[in-house]
Amino acid sequence: MRFWRRGNMPETVLDPNEPAEAPEAPPEPAPLVPAPEPTIAEAAPVAAVIEEPRPQSEEGQGWFRRLRSGLQKSSTRLTEGINAIFLRRRLDDEALAELEDLLISSDMGVGVSGEVIQSLRRTRFNQEVAPEEVRAALAEEVIRLVEPVMKPLRLDPAKKPFVILVVGVNGSGKTTTIGKLARQYRGDGRAVMLAAGDTFRAAAVEQLQVWGERAGCEVVTRPTGSDAAGLAYDALVRARNQGTDILLIDTAGRLQNKTDLMGELQKIVRVLKKVDATAPHSVLLVLDATVGQNAHAQAEIFRQMVGVTGIVMTKLDGTARGGVLVSLAEKYGIPIHAIGVGEGADDLRPFEARAYARSLVGLDA
């Protein structure tokens, strides 16, 4: 089994007015929500996000079918548009202009769309091309652009617990992503703890508790409105004392209070470093594909707030804007660890450039 590689963490600037010592312990230990030992059904191994994709296996082919089905809205939009432009037509300036408009409207971004058009202009200009040829050429260009960011997140066994801080706006799928990861890691036989760091939303805490019960994980909570940094500190101390392999920390995502959220996230990072100077070992940004180009603004904000070492893209099955992943890769170069095309634990898988690109344009693997 290969493990996720730790990304480079951004430098954290400490508040000179903040005391260096660890925060005072709360009057009572943070309440734990113990989950029962998993049943045989719960403990059954599932396809783990930490594994390399295996597109040629029966399991890999099954995932490709789900991925292609999930990207059907995006691929239908592109396929129908390309068919309309290139049916019995030369690749002339007018056709290229129409194709560029189609790519931009599919949220691939101006830069990526321009690169695709220039590549086609160099290689196929003024030739008669079939729509299938254009789709295949588009897929190859997308593969070229996204392959550099195809990097499964790997755990460092020397870091115990390996701390994963999960960030993103409310509604992006953070809590569900944490639950899926927890279940997959537990299926791989690892000891996992969850920290319900979105302390301002009771629903987020309850949702994480449900996932914890399903996966057989402990969930560290505090009453609604409690200090999220204090909770994260308690969870890391507890996880270290118990020999936990992985600590997944949920966080708030209230962008309407951007200044407050930035302060909260930076404080979480500071207190974690008082327990382990290298923590958090991974900062995962969860992005909702349905927001299209707004994903760029979210990526920029969270990079400024706390640094991001990797991206998980969710809800690709609910949008025709699946091309936004390409423009994110081109603009930021942040590793894309996994993508989601459904609600099941098996529907979150490592990002695989070829499978994604060909599914995006409606081609077979």
N, C-alpha and C positions, 0 to 999 in steps of 0.2 A: 504493500500500500504506500503510495507516495503521499507526502504531506505538503500542506500549503506553505509557501514561502513568505516570510515576513517582508512587507514592503518598507520603504524608508519612511520614517515618521518625521513630521515637521517639527522644527524647534518650537518649544513651548516657552513663552515669555512669562515669567513669574511676576506676580504683583508685588512690588517692593513693600507694600503696606501689609501684606498678608503674613501672619506668623509662619515660621518654618515648621513648627511642630505639627504633628498629626492632629486632626480635629478631635475635640473631646468626644468620648464615647457617650452614646445616648443613655438615659437613665435605665432603660431596659433594652435587652438585645432586640435587634430588628426581627420582627416576626417572620417565621419561616412557614412556608406552606409545603409540607412534605407531600410528595406524591407517592402513591403505593407502588410497590415493585411492579414493573411492567409484566403484563400477562404474556403468554407465549406469542399471541398475535401481535402485541405491541412491540415485543422484542425482536420480531422477525426482521432480518436484515433488509434494508431498503437501499436503493441506489444512492450513494453518497455524493454530495457536491464536491467532496475533496478528491474524488477519483478523476483520472483523465478520461475524457470522452472516448468511446470505442465505437465509431460509426459503422464499422463493418460487422459487428456482432448482431445477434438477433435482438438483444436489448437495445443496442444503438439504433438499429433500424426502427424499432418501436418508438424510440424517442424522436427520431427524425419525423416519423409520421405525425406524432403529436405536435411537434414544432411546426411542421408545414401546415397542419390544420389550424394551429393557433395563430399563425401569421397569414391566414387566408384573407382577412380583410385588407391587409397591406398588399399582399401579392395580387389580389383581384384588381385593386386600384391600379397598380403598376402594369399588370398584364393587359387589361382592357385599354389603358392609355397607350401602351406601346403598339398594340395591335391596330388601334385606330390611326396611329401616325404612320406606321411602316408597312401597311398592307399594300403590296405591289407599288412600292415607291423607292426612289433613290434617297441616299443619305445626303441630302443637300442642306444648305444653310437654314432653310425654313423648317425642315424636319428636325434638325439639331436644336433650333430655338424652341420648338414645341416640346421636345424631349426634356430640355433643360427646365422648362416651366413645370413639367410633370414631376421631375425629381425634386424640385424645390417645394412643390406643393405636397409632396410625400414626406416632408420634414428631413430630407437628407442634408439640407443646408446649401447655401450658395457656393461655398468653397468646394465641397465634395461634388456637387452637381457640375460645376465648371471643370473639375478634373476629369470626370467621366466624359463630358462632351469633347474635351480636347483630345482625349485618348481615342475616341471614335473618329474624330476628324482626321487624326494622323493616320489611322489604319484602314478606315473604310469609306472615306469621303467620296461622294459622287458614284458610289457603287450601289447596285440594287441589293438590298438586304431584307431578309425575312424577319418578322418579329421575334422568332425564336433565337436568331443570331444576335439580335440586339439584347435580348434578355440574358443570353449566355455571356456576352461581352460585359454587360452591366454586373453580372454576378462575379466575374473574375476581377473587375475593378473594385467591387465591394470587399472581396476577399483580401486583395492587396492592401486596402486601407485599414481593415479591422484586425488582420492577423497580428500586427505588433502588440495589440492590447489583449490578446487572447491568453490570459495568464490565470490559471486556477489558483485560488488562494490556498497556500500551504501552511500547515501548522508546524511550528518549531517545537519539537519535543523537549528541547532544553528549557522552554518557557512553561512553567507549570504553576498556576494555570495560564493557558494562553488566553489573553484578554482580547475580546472582540467588541469594540464599541460600535453600535449600529445607529446611524443618524439618517435623517430625512424628514420631509414635511409630514404633518399628520395626514393620514389617508394614502400615503404612498405604498403601504404594505410592510412597514418595518416590523411590526409585531408578528404578523403572519410569517414573514421571512425568518425571523428568529426562531419561531416555533418549528418551521420546516427544517432549519439547520440543526436544531436541537434533536429532533427526531432522527435525522440522518446520522448525526454523530453518535447518538445512543445506539442506533442500529449497528454501528461500527464497533460497539463495545466500549465507548469512552464515557467517563464520568463528566457530566455536564451540569452546570448551575446557571440559572437565569436570574437576572436582576431587573425588577420592574421599575426602571428609572424614569418613566413618564408618569411622575407622581401627581400630575395635575388632572389626569384623565382616569377616573375610576374604571371606565370601560376598557382601557388599555391594560390595566393591571389584571382585571378579570379575564381578559382574553389570553394574557400570558399565562395565567394560572391554569387555564384549560389546556393550553399546549403543554405546559409542564406536566400535568397529569397524564396526558396522552403519551408523553415521551418517557415518563418516569424520572423527571428532573426536579430538584429542589428549586423553589422560586422565592427569592428574597424580596420582601415588600415592606412598605411603610404606609402609614395613613395618608389619605389624599392631602396634597398640599405640602408634604414634608420635603426636606432638602434632598434633592436628587444626588448631590455630590456625597453627602453623608451616607446615603444608601449604597452608592457605588463603593465607597471606602469599606463599609461593613461587609459587603458581598465579597470583595477581593480578599479581605482578611479571613473570612470564613472559608472561602474556596481554597486558599493557601493552606489553612490549618487542616482541612479535610482531604487534601491531596487531589483536588478536582483537576481534571485535565483541561477543561475549557470553561470559561466564564463569558457568557453573552449578556451584554448590558443594553437594554432598551433605553431610549431617550425621548424627550419631547421634541416637537417640531412645529412650534408656534411662530411662523415667520412674521405674523402681524406684530409680534413683539420681538423684532430681530435683535435689538440691543440686549434685552433681557436674556434671550435664548443664547446669544453668543457668550455672555458672561457665565451662564449656567454650564454650557458645554466646556468652556475653558476651565472652569472650576473643577468639573469632573476629572478632566485630564490631570490637573495639578494634584488633586488628592490621591488619584491612582498612583502617581509617581512617588508619593510618599511611602507607599507600600512596596512598589516595584518601579525602579527608575526607568525601566524600558517599556512600561505599560502606558497606554494600550498598545498591543502588538499589531493590531489591525483596526482601521477605521473604515467601516463599510458604509457607503452611501447608497440608500435604497431609492431608486427613481421609478416613477410610474410612467410607463410608455404613453399612456393616453393623454398626457399633458403636452406632448409634442415638443416644440422648441422651448417651452417654458422649463424643460429639463435643464437647459443650458444655464438659465438664471439660478436654478437651485444648486447645480454643481458649483457655480462660481461662489455663491453665498457660503456654502458649507466648506469649500476649500479655504476661504478666508477665515471662517470661524474656528475650525478645529483641524483642518488638514484632512485629506481623504486619500486612503491607500488603495481603494478598490471600489468598484460599482457593482451592484446587483440591479438589473432591470426587470421590473415586474409588469404584469398585465399586458404583455405583448399580444395576447389573444383577444384583447378587448378594443383594439384600435386599428385604424388604417395608417397610423403614423409610426409604424415599426422602423422606418428608415432613420429615425432620430438617433438610434444607437450608432449609426455610421458617422453622423456629424459630431457626436460626442467624442468618438474615438479620434477623429481627425483633429478636433480642436484642442482637446485636453491631454490625450495620450494616457489617461488614467486606466490602469488595468481593469478589464471587465471580467469579473470572476464567474458570474452566473446569470442566467436569465430564467424568467418564470412565464409559463404559458397555461396556468391553471391553478386550482386551489389545493390539489393534492400534494403530499410531501414529495412524490416522485416527479412533480411538474416543475421543480426547481433543479436545474442541472447546470453543469459547467458550460460556459460559453464556448462554442465551437464555430470558428469563422466560416468554414465551407458550408456546414449544415445551415447556418443562419442565412448566408448570402443566397444560396440556391432556393431556400424556402421563401425568402423575401420576394423573389421574382417568379415563384411558382414552378421551379424546375425540380426534377428528381435528384436524389443525392448523387 
